[in-house]
Amino acid sequence: MRISRVWKAVVAGVTAGAAAAGTAVQDGQLTLAEGITIVLALAGGYGVTWRVPNRQPADER
């Protein structure tokens, strides 16, 4: 299966953001600090995953 670099970054960013959001709203409120944490998790998930190259399949080496 070939997954493009863009979709890999999108999935990682959404997953990180959802995890941060789930943790942030457990008390029923969303503070500014929690919102900033969610945004940083999204950006970190996208950026770090975008930077790591996909491994080439064995038959394409």
C-alpha distance matrix in Angstrom:
0.0 3.8 6.4 9.8 12.7 14.7 12.6 12.3 16.0 16.8 15.5 17.2 20.4 20.7 20.3 22.9 25.1 25.0 26.0 28.8 30.0 30.1 32.2 34.3 35.5 36.5 40.1 40.0 40.5 38.4 40.3 39.9 38.7 36.0 34.9 34.8 32.7 30.2 30.0 29.7 26.9 24.9 25.7 25.0 21.5 20.6 22.4 21.4 17.7 17.9 19.8 17.5 15.2 11.5 11.5 10.9 9.1 12.1 12.3 12.6 15.4
3.8 0.0 3.8 6.4 9.4 11.6 10.3 10.2 13.7 14.9 14.3 16.0 18.7 19.5 19.6 21.9 24.0 24.5 25.6 28.0 29.3 29.9 31.9 33.7 35.1 36.4 39.9 39.7 39.8 37.5 39.1 38.4 37.3 34.9 33.5 33.1 31.3 28.8 28.1 27.8 25.3 23.1 23.5 23.0 19.8 18.3 19.9 19.2 15.5 15.1 17.1 15.1 12.6 9.2 10.0 9.3 8.8 12.4 12.6 11.7 14.4
6.4 3.8 0.0 3.8 6.5 8.3 6.6 6.5 10.1 11.1 10.7 12.4 15.0 15.9 16.2 18.5 20.4 21.0 22.3 24.5 25.8 26.6 28.6 30.3 31.7 33.1 36.5 36.3 36.3 33.9 35.5 34.7 33.6 31.2 29.7 29.3 27.6 25.1 24.4 24.1 21.7 19.4 19.8 19.5 16.3 14.7 16.5 16.1 12.4 12.1 14.5 13.0 11.1 8.2 10.3 10.9 11.3 15.1 15.8 14.6 16.8
9.8 6.4 3.8 0.0 3.8 5.4 5.5 6.3 8.7 10.0 10.9 12.5 14.4 15.7 16.8 18.6 20.1 21.3 22.9 24.6 25.8 27.1 29.1 30.3 31.8 33.7 36.9 36.5 36.1 33.4 34.8 33.6 32.7 30.6 28.8 28.1 26.8 24.4 23.1 22.9 21.0 18.3 18.2 18.2 15.4 13.1 14.6 14.9 11.4 10.0 12.5 11.9 10.0 8.1 11.1 11.6 13.1 16.9 17.4 15.5 17.4
12.7 9.4 6.5 3.8 0.0 3.8 5.7 5.2 6.3 8.7 10.2 10.8 12.3 14.4 15.6 16.7 18.3 20.1 21.4 22.7 24.2 25.8 27.4 28.5 30.4 32.3 35.4 35.2 34.5 31.6 32.6 31.2 30.1 28.3 26.5 25.5 24.2 22.1 20.6 20.0 18.3 15.9 15.2 15.1 12.6 10.2 11.1 11.4 8.2 6.3 8.9 8.7 7.5 7.0 10.6 12.1 14.4 18.0 19.1 16.9 18.2
14.7 11.6 8.3 5.4 3.8 0.0 3.8 5.4 5.2 6.2 8.8 10.0 10.6 12.3 14.3 15.5 16.4 18.2 20.1 21.2 22.2 24.1 25.9 26.7 28.3 30.5 33.5 33.0 32.2 29.2 30.3 28.9 28.2 26.3 24.2 23.4 22.5 20.0 18.4 18.3 16.9 13.9 13.5 14.2 11.8 8.8 10.5 11.9 9.1 7.0 10.5 11.3 10.9 10.7 14.4 15.8 17.8 21.6 22.5 20.3 21.8
12.6 10.3 6.6 5.5 5.7 3.8 0.0 3.8 5.3 4.9 6.1 8.5 9.7 10.5 12.1 14.1 15.1 16.2 18.2 19.8 20.6 22.1 24.3 25.3 26.7 28.6 31.8 31.2 30.8 28.2 29.7 28.7 28.1 25.8 23.9 23.6 22.3 19.5 18.5 18.8 16.7 13.8 14.4 14.9 11.9 9.7 12.3 13.2 9.9 9.2 12.8 12.8 12.5 11.4 14.7 16.2 17.5 21.3 22.2 20.6 22.4
12.3 10.2 6.5 6.3 5.2 5.4 3.8 0.0 3.8 5.5 5.4 6.3 8.6 10.2 10.7 12.4 14.3 15.5 16.7 18.5 19.9 21.2 22.9 24.3 26.0 27.7 31.0 30.9 30.5 27.9 29.2 28.3 27.2 24.9 23.4 22.9 21.2 18.7 18.0 17.6 15.2 13.0 13.4 13.1 9.8 8.4 10.7 10.6 6.9 7.3 10.5 9.9 10.1 9.0 12.2 14.4 15.9 19.5 21.0 19.7 21.0
16.0 13.7 10.1 8.7 6.3 5.2 5.3 3.8 0.0 3.8 5.5 5.1 6.0 8.5 9.8 10.5 12.0 14.0 15.4 16.4 18.0 19.8 21.3 22.2 24.2 26.2 29.2 29.0 28.3 25.4 26.4 25.2 24.1 22.0 20.4 19.6 18.1 15.8 14.7 14.2 12.2 9.8 9.8 9.8 6.8 4.7 7.3 8.0 5.2 5.2 8.8 9.5 10.7 10.9 14.5 17.0 18.9 22.5 24.2 22.5 23.4
16.8 14.9 11.1 10.0 8.7 6.2 4.9 5.5 3.8 0.0 3.8 5.5 5.2 6.1 8.5 10.0 10.5 12.0 14.2 15.4 16.1 17.9 20.0 20.7 22.2 24.4 27.4 26.8 26.2 23.4 24.8 23.8 23.2 20.9 19.0 18.7 17.6 14.7 13.7 14.2 12.2 9.0 10.1 11.1 8.1 6.2 9.7 11.1 8.7 8.8 12.5 13.3 14.3 14.1 17.6 19.8 21.3 25.0 26.4 24.8 26.2
15.5 14.3 10.7 10.9 10.2 8.8 6.1 5.4 5.5 3.8 0.0 3.8 5.5 5.3 6.0 8.6 9.9 10.4 12.2 14.2 15.1 16.2 18.3 19.7 21.1 22.8 26.1 25.8 25.6 23.2 25.0 24.5 23.6 20.9 19.5 19.6 17.8 14.9 14.8 15.2 12.4 10.0 11.9 12.1 8.5 8.2 11.7 12.0 9.3 10.6 14.0 13.9 15.0 14.1 17.1 19.5 20.5 24.1 25.7 24.6 26.1
17.2 16.0 12.4 12.5 10.8 10.0 8.5 6.3 5.1 5.5 3.8 0.0 3.8 5.6 5.2 6.1 8.5 9.9 10.7 12.3 14.1 15.3 16.8 18.2 20.2 21.8 25.0 25.2 24.8 22.2 23.6 22.9 21.5 19.0 18.1 17.7 15.5 13.1 13.2 12.7 9.7 8.1 9.8 9.0 5.2 6.2 9.3 8.9 6.7 9.1 11.9 11.8 13.7 13.6 16.5 19.4 20.8 24.2 26.2 25.2 26.1
20.4 18.7 15.0 14.4 12.3 10.6 9.7 8.6 6.0 5.2 5.5 3.8 0.0 3.8 5.4 5.2 6.0 8.5 9.9 10.6 12.0 14.1 15.5 16.2 18.2 20.4 23.2 23.1 22.3 19.5 20.6 19.7 18.6 16.3 14.8 14.4 12.7 10.1 9.6 9.7 7.1 4.6 6.7 7.1 4.1 4.7 8.2 9.2 8.1 9.7 12.6 13.5 15.8 16.2 19.5 22.3 24.0 27.5 29.4 28.0 28.9
20.7 19.5 15.9 15.7 14.4 12.3 10.5 10.2 8.5 6.1 5.3 5.6 3.8 0.0 3.8 5.5 5.0 5.9 8.5 9.8 10.2 11.9 14.1 14.9 16.2 18.3 21.4 20.9 20.5 18.0 19.8 19.4 18.8 15.9 14.4 15.0 13.4 10.1 10.4 11.6 8.8 6.4 9.5 10.5 7.7 8.3 11.9 12.9 11.5 13.0 16.2 16.8 18.8 18.6 21.7 24.4 25.6 29.1 30.8 29.7 31.0
20.3 19.6 16.2 16.8 15.6 14.3 12.1 10.7 9.8 8.5 6.0 5.2 5.4 3.8 0.0 3.8 5.4 5.1 6.2 8.6 9.8 10.5 12.4 14.1 15.6 17.0 20.4 20.5 20.5 18.4 20.3 20.4 19.2 16.1 15.4 16.0 13.6 10.8 12.1 12.5 9.0 8.1 11.3 11.0 7.9 9.9 13.2 13.0 11.6 14.1 16.8 16.7 18.8 18.4 21.1 24.0 24.9 28.2 30.3 29.5 30.6
22.9 21.9 18.5 18.6 16.7 15.5 14.1 12.4 10.5 10.0 8.6 6.1 5.2 5.5 3.8 0.0 3.8 5.5 5.2 6.2 8.6 9.9 10.8 12.2 14.5 16.1 19.1 19.6 19.2 16.7 18.0 17.8 16.2 13.4 13.1 13.1 10.3 8.1 9.6 9.3 5.5 5.9 9.0 8.2 5.9 8.9 11.5 11.3 11.0 13.6 15.8 16.1 18.9 19.2 21.9 25.1 26.5 29.6 32.0 31.0 31.7
25.1 24.0 20.4 20.1 18.3 16.4 15.1 14.3 12.0 10.5 9.9 8.5 6.0 5.0 5.4 3.8 0.0 3.8 5.4 5.1 6.0 8.5 9.9 10.3 12.2 14.5 17.2 17.2 16.4 13.7 15.2 15.0 14.0 11.0 10.0 10.7 8.7 5.4 7.1 8.2 5.4 4.8 8.5 9.2 7.9 9.9 12.7 13.5 13.4 15.4 17.9 18.8 21.4 21.9 24.8 27.9 29.3 32.6 34.7 33.6 34.5
25.0 24.5 21.0 21.3 20.1 18.2 16.2 15.5 14.0 12.0 10.4 9.9 8.5 5.9 5.1 5.5 3.8 0.0 3.8 5.4 5.0 5.9 8.5 9.6 10.7 12.5 15.6 15.4 15.5 13.6 15.8 16.5 15.7 12.2 11.7 13.3 11.2 8.0 10.4 11.8 8.9 8.5 12.3 12.8 10.9 12.9 16.0 16.5 15.8 18.1 20.7 21.2 23.5 23.4 26.2 29.1 30.1 33.3 35.4 34.6 35.7
26.0 25.6 22.3 22.9 21.4 20.1 18.2 16.7 15.4 14.2 12.2 10.7 9.9 8.5 6.2 5.2 5.4 3.8 0.0 3.8 5.5 5.2 6.3 8.6 10.4 11.3 14.6 15.3 15.6 14.0 15.9 16.8 15.3 11.8 12.4 13.6 10.6 8.5 11.5 12.0 8.7 9.8 13.2 12.7 11.1 14.0 16.6 16.3 16.0 18.8 21.0 21.0 23.7 23.7 26.1 29.3 30.3 33.3 35.6 35.1 35.9
28.8 28.0 24.5 24.6 22.7 21.2 19.8 18.5 16.4 15.4 14.2 12.3 10.6 9.8 8.6 6.2 5.1 5.4 3.8 0.0 3.8 5.5 5.2 6.1 8.8 10.4 13.1 13.9 13.3 11.2 12.6 13.2 11.5 8.1 9.0 10.0 7.0 5.3 8.9 9.3 6.8 8.7 11.9 11.6 11.1 14.0 16.1 16.2 16.8 19.3 21.2 21.8 24.8 25.4 28.0 31.3 32.6 35.6 38.1 37.2 37.8
30.0 29.3 25.8 25.8 24.2 22.2 20.6 19.9 18.0 16.1 15.1 14.1 12.0 10.2 9.8 8.6 6.0 5.0 5.5 3.8 0.0 3.8 5.4 4.9 6.2 8.7 11.3 11.2 10.8 8.7 11.0 12.2 11.6 7.8 8.0 10.4 8.5 6.0 9.4 11.2 9.3 10.1 13.5 14.2 13.5 15.8 18.3 19.0 19.2 21.3 23.6 24.5 27.3 27.6 30.4 33.5 34.7 37.9 40.0 39.2 40.1
30.1 29.9 26.6 27.1 25.8 24.1 22.1 21.2 19.8 17.9 16.2 15.3 14.1 11.9 10.5 9.9 8.5 5.9 5.2 5.5 3.8 0.0 3.8 5.5 5.7 6.6 10.0 10.4 11.2 10.4 13.1 15.0 14.2 10.4 11.4 13.8 11.6 9.5 13.0 14.4 12.0 13.0 16.6 16.8 15.6 18.2 20.9 21.0 20.9 23.4 25.7 26.0 28.7 28.7 31.1 34.2 35.0 38.1 40.3 39.9 40.8
32.2 31.9 28.6 29.1 27.4 25.9 24.3 22.9 21.3 20.0 18.3 16.8 15.5 14.1 12.4 10.8 9.9 8.5 6.3 5.2 5.4 3.8 0.0 3.8 5.7 5.7 8.7 10.3 10.8 10.1 12.0 14.0 12.4 8.9 11.1 13.0 10.3 9.5 13.3 14.0 11.9 13.9 17.0 16.7 16.2 19.2 21.3 21.1 21.6 24.3 26.1 26.5 29.5 29.7 32.1 35.4 36.4 39.2 41.7 41.3 41.9
34.3 33.7 30.3 30.3 28.5 26.7 25.3 24.3 22.2 20.7 19.7 18.2 16.2 14.9 14.1 12.2 10.3 9.6 8.6 6.1 4.9 5.5 3.8 0.0 3.8 5.8 7.4 8.4 7.7 6.4 8.2 10.4 9.3 5.7 8.0 10.4 8.6 8.1 11.7 13.0 11.8 13.7 16.6 16.8 16.9 19.5 21.5 21.9 22.7 25.1 26.9 27.8 30.8 31.4 34.0 37.3 38.6 41.6 44.0 43.2 43.9
35.5 35.1 31.7 31.8 30.4 28.3 26.7 26.0 24.2 22.2 21.1 20.2 18.2 16.2 15.6 14.5 12.2 10.7 10.4 8.8 6.2 5.7 5.7 3.8 0.0 3.8 5.4 5.1 5.5 5.8 8.9 11.8 11.8 8.4 9.9 13.1 11.9 10.7 14.1 16.0 14.8 16.0 19.2 19.9 19.6 21.9 24.3 24.9 25.3 27.5 29.7 30.5 33.4 33.6 36.3 39.4 40.5 43.6 45.8 45.1 46.0
36.5 36.4 33.1 33.7 32.3 30.5 28.6 27.7 26.2 24.4 22.8 21.8 20.4 18.3 17.0 16.1 14.5 12.5 11.3 10.4 8.7 6.6 5.7 5.8 3.8 0.0 3.8 5.5 7.6 9.0 11.6 14.8 14.3 11.1 13.2 16.1 14.3 13.6 17.2 18.6 17.0 18.6 21.8 22.0 21.5 24.2 26.5 26.6 27.0 29.6 31.6 32.0 34.9 35.0 37.4 40.6 41.3 44.3 46.6 46.3 47.1
40.1 39.9 36.5 36.9 35.4 33.5 31.8 31.0 29.2 27.4 26.1 25.0 23.2 21.4 20.4 19.1 17.2 15.6 14.6 13.1 11.3 10.0 8.7 7.4 5.4 3.8 0.0 3.8 5.6 8.2 10.3 13.9 13.8 11.3 13.7 16.6 15.5 15.3 18.7 20.2 19.2 20.9 23.9 24.2 24.2 26.8 28.9 29.2 29.9 32.3 34.2 34.9 37.9 38.2 40.7 43.9 44.9 47.8 50.2 49.7 50.5
40.0 39.7 36.3 36.5 35.2 33.0 31.2 30.9 29.0 26.8 25.8 25.2 23.1 20.9 20.5 19.6 17.2 15.4 15.3 13.9 11.2 10.4 10.3 8.4 5.1 5.5 3.8 0.0 3.8 7.0 10.0 13.6 14.4 11.8 13.2 16.7 16.2 15.3 18.4 20.5 19.8 20.8 23.9 24.8 24.6 26.8 29.2 29.9 30.4 32.5 34.7 35.6 38.4 38.7 41.3 44.4 45.3 48.4 50.6 50.0 51.0
40.5 39.8 36.3 36.1 34.5 32.2 30.8 30.5 28.3 26.2 25.6 24.8 22.3 20.5 20.5 19.2 16.4 15.5 15.6 13.3 10.8 11.2 10.8 7.7 5.5 7.6 5.6 3.8 0.0 3.8 6.4 10.0 11.2 9.2 10.4 13.8 13.9 13.5 16.2 18.4 18.3 19.4 22.1 23.2 23.6 25.6 27.6 28.6 29.5 31.4 33.4 34.7 37.6 38.2 41.0 44.2 45.4 48.6 50.8 49.9 50.8
38.4 37.5 33.9 33.4 31.6 29.2 28.2 27.9 25.4 23.4 23.2 22.2 19.5 18.0 18.4 16.7 13.7 13.6 14.0 11.2 8.7 10.4 10.1 6.4 5.8 9.0 8.2 7.0 3.8 0.0 3.8 6.8 8.2 6.1 6.7 10.1 10.7 10.3 12.6 14.9 15.2 16.2 18.6 20.0 20.6 22.4 24.3 25.5 26.5 28.2 30.2 31.7 34.7 35.5 38.5 41.6 43.0 46.3 48.4 47.4 48.2
40.3 39.1 35.5 34.8 32.6 30.3 29.7 29.2 26.4 24.8 25.0 23.6 20.6 19.8 20.3 18.0 15.2 15.8 15.9 12.6 11.0 13.1 12.0 8.2 8.9 11.6 10.3 10.0 6.4 3.8 0.0 3.8 5.4 5.2 6.2 8.7 9.9 10.7 12.5 14.3 15.3 16.8 18.6 19.8 21.1 22.9 24.3 25.5 27.1 28.6 30.3 32.0 35.2 36.3 39.3 42.6 44.3 47.5 49.8 48.5 49.1
39.9 38.4 34.7 33.6 31.2 28.9 28.7 28.3 25.2 23.8 24.5 22.9 19.7 19.4 20.4 17.8 15.0 16.5 16.8 13.2 12.2 15.0 14.0 10.4 11.8 14.8 13.9 13.6 10.0 6.8 3.8 0.0 3.8 5.4 5.0 6.2 8.6 9.9 10.6 12.3 14.2 15.5 16.5 18.1 19.9 21.3 22.3 23.9 25.7 26.9 28.3 30.4 33.6 35.1 38.3 41.5 43.4 46.7 48.9 47.4 47.9
38.7 37.3 33.6 32.7 30.1 28.2 28.1 27.2 24.1 23.2 23.6 21.5 18.6 18.8 19.2 16.2 14.0 15.7 15.3 11.5 11.6 14.2 12.4 9.3 11.8 14.3 13.8 14.4 11.2 8.2 5.4 3.8 0.0 3.8 5.4 5.1 6.2 8.7 10.0 10.5 12.3 14.4 15.3 16.1 18.1 20.0 20.7 21.8 23.9 25.4 26.5 28.4 31.8 33.4 36.3 39.7 41.7 44.8 47.2 45.8 46.0
36.0 34.9 31.2 30.6 28.3 26.3 25.8 24.9 22.0 20.9 20.9 19.0 16.3 15.9 16.1 13.4 11.0 12.2 11.8 8.1 7.8 10.4 8.9 5.7 8.4 11.1 11.3 11.8 9.2 6.1 5.2 5.4 3.8 0.0 3.8 5.4 5.0 6.3 8.7 9.8 10.4 12.4 14.3 15.0 16.3 18.5 19.7 20.6 22.2 24.0 25.5 27.1 30.3 31.6 34.5 37.8 39.5 42.7 45.0 43.8 44.2
34.9 33.5 29.7 28.8 26.5 24.2 23.9 23.4 20.4 19.0 19.5 18.1 14.8 14.4 15.4 13.1 10.0 11.7 12.4 9.0 8.0 11.4 11.1 8.0 9.9 13.2 13.7 13.2 10.4 6.7 6.2 5.0 5.4 3.8 0.0 3.8 5.3 5.1 6.3 8.7 9.9 10.8 12.4 14.1 15.4 16.8 18.3 19.8 21.3 22.5 24.3 26.2 29.3 30.5 33.7 36.8 38.7 42.0 44.1 42.7 43.3
34.8 33.1 29.3 28.1 25.5 23.4 23.6 22.9 19.6 18.7 19.6 17.7 14.4 15.0 16.0 13.1 10.7 13.3 13.6 10.0 10.4 13.8 13.0 10.4 13.1 16.1 16.6 16.7 13.8 10.1 8.7 6.2 5.1 5.4 3.8 0.0 3.8 5.4 5.1 6.1 8.5 9.9 10.5 12.0 14.1 15.4 16.1 17.7 19.7 20.8 22.2 24.3 27.5 29.2 32.3 35.6 37.7 40.9 43.2 41.6 41.9
32.7 31.3 27.6 26.8 24.2 22.5 22.3 21.2 18.1 17.6 17.8 15.5 12.7 13.4 13.6 10.3 8.7 11.2 10.6 7.0 8.5 11.6 10.3 8.6 11.9 14.3 15.5 16.2 13.9 10.7 9.9 8.6 6.2 5.0 5.3 3.8 0.0 3.8 5.5 5.1 6.1 8.6 9.9 10.2 12.0 14.2 15.0 15.9 17.8 19.5 20.8 22.4 25.8 27.2 30.2 33.5 35.5 38.6 41.0 39.7 39.9
30.2 28.8 25.1 24.4 22.1 20.0 19.5 18.7 15.8 14.7 14.9 13.1 10.1 10.1 10.8 8.1 5.4 8.0 8.5 5.3 6.0 9.5 9.5 8.1 10.7 13.6 15.3 15.3 13.5 10.3 10.7 9.9 8.7 6.3 5.1 5.4 3.8 0.0 3.8 5.5 5.1 6.3 8.7 9.8 10.5 12.4 14.1 15.3 16.5 18.1 20.0 21.5 24.6 25.7 28.7 31.9 33.7 37.0 39.2 37.9 38.4
30.0 28.1 24.4 23.1 20.6 18.4 18.5 18.0 14.7 13.7 14.8 13.2 9.6 10.4 12.1 9.6 7.1 10.4 11.5 8.9 9.4 13.0 13.3 11.7 14.1 17.2 18.7 18.4 16.2 12.6 12.5 10.6 10.0 8.7 6.3 5.1 5.5 3.8 0.0 3.8 5.4 5.1 6.2 8.5 9.9 10.7 12.1 14.0 15.5 16.4 18.2 20.4 23.3 24.7 28.0 31.1 33.2 36.5 38.6 36.9 37.5
29.7 27.8 24.1 22.9 20.0 18.3 18.8 17.6 14.2 14.2 15.2 12.7 9.7 11.6 12.5 9.3 8.2 11.8 12.0 9.3 11.2 14.4 14.0 13.0 16.0 18.6 20.2 20.5 18.4 14.9 14.3 12.3 10.5 9.8 8.7 6.1 5.1 5.5 3.8 0.0 3.8 5.4 5.1 5.8 8.3 9.8 10.2 11.6 13.7 14.9 16.1 18.2 21.5 23.3 26.4 29.6 31.9 35.1 37.4 35.7 35.9
26.9 25.3 21.7 21.0 18.3 16.9 16.7 15.2 12.2 12.2 12.4 9.7 7.1 8.8 9.0 5.5 5.4 8.9 8.7 6.8 9.3 12.0 11.9 11.8 14.8 17.0 19.2 19.8 18.3 15.2 15.3 14.2 12.3 10.4 9.9 8.5 6.1 5.1 5.4 3.8 0.0 3.8 5.5 5.1 5.9 8.5 9.8 10.4 11.8 13.8 15.3 16.7 19.9 21.2 24.2 27.5 29.5 32.6 35.0 33.6 33.9
24.9 23.1 19.4 18.3 15.9 13.9 13.8 13.0 9.8 9.0 10.0 8.1 4.6 6.4 8.1 5.9 4.8 8.5 9.8 8.7 10.1 13.0 13.9 13.7 16.0 18.6 20.9 20.8 19.4 16.2 16.8 15.5 14.4 12.4 10.8 9.9 8.6 6.3 5.1 5.4 3.8 0.0 3.8 5.5 5.2 6.2 8.5 10.1 10.8 12.0 14.3 16.0 18.7 19.9 23.1 26.1 28.1 31.5 33.5 32.0 32.6
25.7 23.5 19.8 18.2 15.2 13.5 14.4 13.4 9.8 10.1 11.9 9.8 6.7 9.5 11.3 9.0 8.5 12.3 13.2 11.9 13.5 16.6 17.0 16.6 19.2 21.8 23.9 23.9 22.1 18.6 18.6 16.5 15.3 14.3 12.4 10.5 9.9 8.7 6.2 5.1 5.5 3.8 0.0 3.8 5.5 5.2 5.9 8.4 9.9 10.4 12.1 14.5 17.4 19.1 22.5 25.5 27.9 31.2 33.3 31.4 31.7
25.0 23.0 19.5 18.2 15.1 14.2 14.9 13.1 9.8 11.1 12.1 9.0 7.1 10.5 11.0 8.2 9.2 12.8 12.7 11.6 14.2 16.8 16.7 16.8 19.9 22.0 24.2 24.8 23.2 20.0 19.8 18.1 16.1 15.0 14.1 12.0 10.2 9.8 8.5 5.8 5.1 5.5 3.8 0.0 3.8 5.4 5.1 5.8 8.1 9.6 10.5 12.4 15.7 17.6 20.6 23.9 26.4 29.4 31.8 30.1 30.1
21.5 19.8 16.3 15.4 12.6 11.8 11.9 9.8 6.8 8.1 8.5 5.2 4.1 7.7 7.9 5.9 7.9 10.9 11.1 11.1 13.5 15.6 16.2 16.9 19.6 21.5 24.2 24.6 23.6 20.6 21.1 19.9 18.1 16.3 15.4 14.1 12.0 10.5 9.9 8.3 5.9 5.2 5.5 3.8 0.0 3.8 5.7 5.6 6.0 8.2 10.1 11.1 14.1 15.3 18.4 21.6 23.7 26.9 29.2 27.7 28.0
20.6 18.3 14.7 13.1 10.2 8.8 9.7 8.4 4.7 6.2 8.2 6.2 4.7 8.3 9.9 8.9 9.9 12.9 14.0 14.0 15.8 18.2 19.2 19.5 21.9 24.2 26.8 26.8 25.6 22.4 22.9 21.3 20.0 18.5 16.8 15.4 14.2 12.4 10.7 9.8 8.5 6.2 5.2 5.4 3.8 0.0 3.8 5.8 5.5 5.8 8.5 10.4 12.8 14.2 17.6 20.5 22.8 26.2 28.1 26.3 26.8
22.4 19.9 16.5 14.6 11.1 10.5 12.3 10.7 7.3 9.7 11.7 9.3 8.2 11.9 13.2 11.5 12.7 16.0 16.6 16.1 18.3 20.9 21.3 21.5 24.3 26.5 28.9 29.2 27.6 24.3 24.3 22.3 20.7 19.7 18.3 16.1 15.0 14.1 12.1 10.2 9.8 8.5 5.9 5.1 5.7 3.8 0.0 3.8 5.5 5.1 6.2 9.0 11.8 14.1 17.4 20.4 23.2 26.3 28.4 26.3 26.3
21.4 19.2 16.1 14.9 11.4 11.9 13.2 10.6 8.0 11.1 12.0 8.9 9.2 12.9 13.0 11.3 13.5 16.5 16.3 16.2 19.0 21.0 21.1 21.9 24.9 26.6 29.2 29.9 28.6 25.5 25.5 23.9 21.8 20.6 19.8 17.7 15.9 15.3 14.0 11.6 10.4 10.1 8.4 5.8 5.6 5.8 3.8 0.0 3.8 5.5 5.3 6.7 10.2 12.5 15.4 18.7 21.4 24.3 26.8 24.9 24.6
17.7 15.5 12.4 11.4 8.2 9.1 9.9 6.9 5.2 8.7 9.3 6.7 8.1 11.5 11.6 11.0 13.4 15.8 16.0 16.8 19.2 20.9 21.6 22.7 25.3 27.0 29.9 30.4 29.5 26.5 27.1 25.7 23.9 22.2 21.3 19.7 17.8 16.5 15.5 13.7 11.8 10.8 9.9 8.1 6.0 5.5 5.5 3.8 0.0 3.8 5.4 5.4 8.2 9.6 12.7 15.9 18.3 21.5 23.8 22.1 22.2
17.9 15.1 12.1 10.0 6.3 7.0 9.2 7.3 5.2 8.8 10.6 9.1 9.7 13.0 14.1 13.6 15.4 18.1 18.8 19.3 21.3 23.4 24.3 25.1 27.5 29.6 32.3 32.5 31.4 28.2 28.6 26.9 25.4 24.0 22.5 20.8 19.5 18.1 16.4 14.9 13.8 12.0 10.4 9.6 8.2 5.8 5.1 5.5 3.8 0.0 3.8 5.7 7.3 9.3 12.9 15.5 18.3 21.6 23.5 21.2 21.5
19.8 17.1 14.5 12.5 8.9 10.5 12.8 10.5 8.8 12.5 14.0 11.9 12.6 16.2 16.8 15.8 17.9 20.7 21.0 21.2 23.6 25.7 26.1 26.9 29.7 31.6 34.2 34.7 33.4 30.2 30.3 28.3 26.5 25.5 24.3 22.2 20.8 20.0 18.2 16.1 15.3 14.3 12.1 10.5 10.1 8.5 6.2 5.3 5.4 3.8 0.0 3.8 6.3 9.5 12.5 15.3 18.5 21.3 23.5 21.1 20.7
17.5 15.1 13.0 11.9 8.7 11.3 12.8 9.9 9.5 13.3 13.9 11.8 13.5 16.8 16.7 16.1 18.8 21.2 21.0 21.8 24.5 26.0 26.5 27.8 30.5 32.0 34.9 35.6 34.7 31.7 32.0 30.4 28.4 27.1 26.2 24.3 22.4 21.5 20.4 18.2 16.7 16.0 14.5 12.4 11.1 10.4 9.0 6.7 5.4 5.7 3.8 0.0 3.8 6.7 9.2 12.4 15.5 18.1 20.6 18.6 18.1
15.2 12.6 11.1 10.0 7.5 10.9 12.5 10.1 10.7 14.3 15.0 13.7 15.8 18.8 18.8 18.9 21.4 23.5 23.7 24.8 27.3 28.7 29.5 30.8 33.4 34.9 37.9 38.4 37.6 34.7 35.2 33.6 31.8 30.3 29.3 27.5 25.8 24.6 23.3 21.5 19.9 18.7 17.4 15.7 14.1 12.8 11.8 10.2 8.2 7.3 6.3 3.8 0.0 3.8 6.4 9.0 12.4 15.1 17.3 15.0 14.6
11.5 9.2 8.2 8.1 7.0 10.7 11.4 9.0 10.9 14.1 14.1 13.6 16.2 18.6 18.4 19.2 21.9 23.4 23.7 25.4 27.6 28.7 29.7 31.4 33.6 35.0 38.2 38.7 38.2 35.5 36.3 35.1 33.4 31.6 30.5 29.2 27.2 25.7 24.7 23.3 21.2 19.9 19.1 17.6 15.3 14.2 14.1 12.5 9.6 9.3 9.5 6.7 3.8 0.0 3.8 6.4 9.1 12.3 14.4 12.5 12.8
11.5 10.0 10.3 11.1 10.6 14.4 14.7 12.2 14.5 17.6 17.1 16.5 19.5 21.7 21.1 21.9 24.8 26.2 26.1 28.0 30.4 31.1 32.1 34.0 36.3 37.4 40.7 41.3 41.0 38.5 39.3 38.3 36.3 34.5 33.7 32.3 30.2 28.7 28.0 26.4 24.2 23.1 22.5 20.6 18.4 17.6 17.4 15.4 12.7 12.9 12.5 9.2 6.4 3.8 0.0 3.8 6.4 9.0 11.6 10.2 9.9
10.9 9.3 10.9 11.6 12.1 15.8 16.2 14.4 17.0 19.8 19.5 19.4 22.3 24.4 24.0 25.1 27.9 29.1 29.3 31.3 33.5 34.2 35.4 37.3 39.4 40.6 43.9 44.4 44.2 41.6 42.6 41.5 39.7 37.8 36.8 35.6 33.5 31.9 31.1 29.6 27.5 26.1 25.5 23.9 21.6 20.5 20.4 18.7 15.9 15.5 15.3 12.4 9.0 6.4 3.8 0.0 3.8 6.4 8.2 6.4 6.6
9.1 8.8 11.3 13.1 14.4 17.8 17.5 15.9 18.9 21.3 20.5 20.8 24.0 25.6 24.9 26.5 29.3 30.1 30.3 32.6 34.7 35.0 36.4 38.6 40.5 41.3 44.9 45.3 45.4 43.0 44.3 43.4 41.7 39.5 38.7 37.7 35.5 33.7 33.2 31.9 29.5 28.1 27.9 26.4 23.7 22.8 23.2 21.4 18.3 18.3 18.5 15.5 12.4 9.1 6.4 3.8 0.0 3.8 5.5 5.5 6.9
12.1 12.4 15.1 16.9 18.0 21.6 21.3 19.5 22.5 25.0 24.1 24.2 27.5 29.1 28.2 29.6 32.6 33.3 33.3 35.6 37.9 38.1 39.2 41.6 43.6 44.3 47.8 48.4 48.6 46.3 47.5 46.7 44.8 42.7 42.0 40.9 38.6 37.0 36.5 35.1 32.6 31.5 31.2 29.4 26.9 26.2 26.3 24.3 21.5 21.6 21.3 18.1 15.1 12.3 9.0 6.4 3.8 0.0 3.8 5.5 5.6
12.3 12.6 15.8 17.4 19.1 22.5 22.2 21.0 24.2 26.4 25.7 26.2 29.4 30.8 30.3 32.0 34.7 35.4 35.6 38.1 40.0 40.3 41.7 44.0 45.8 46.6 50.2 50.6 50.8 48.4 49.8 48.9 47.2 45.0 44.1 43.2 41.0 39.2 38.6 37.4 35.0 33.5 33.3 31.8 29.2 28.1 28.4 26.8 23.8 23.5 23.5 20.6 17.3 14.4 11.6 8.2 5.5 3.8 0.0 3.8 5.8
12.6 11.7 14.6 15.5 16.9 20.3 20.6 19.7 22.5 24.8 24.6 25.2 28.0 29.7 29.5 31.0 33.6 34.6 35.1 37.2 39.2 39.9 41.3 43.2 45.1 46.3 49.7 50.0 49.9 47.4 48.5 47.4 45.8 43.8 42.7 41.6 39.7 37.9 36.9 35.7 33.6 32.0 31.4 30.1 27.7 26.3 26.3 24.9 22.1 21.2 21.1 18.6 15.0 12.5 10.2 6.4 5.5 5.5 3.8 0.0 3.8
15.4 14.4 16.8 17.4 18.2 21.8 22.4 21.0 23.4 26.2 26.1 26.1 28.9 31.0 30.6 31.7 34.5 35.7 35.9 37.8 40.1 40.8 41.9 43.9 46.0 47.1 50.5 51.0 50.8 48.2 49.1 47.9 46.0 44.2 43.3 41.9 39.9 38.4 37.5 35.9 33.9 32.6 31.7 30.1 28.0 26.8 26.3 24.6 22.2 21.5 20.7 18.1 14.6 12.8 9.9 6.6 6.9 5.6 5.8 3.8 0.0
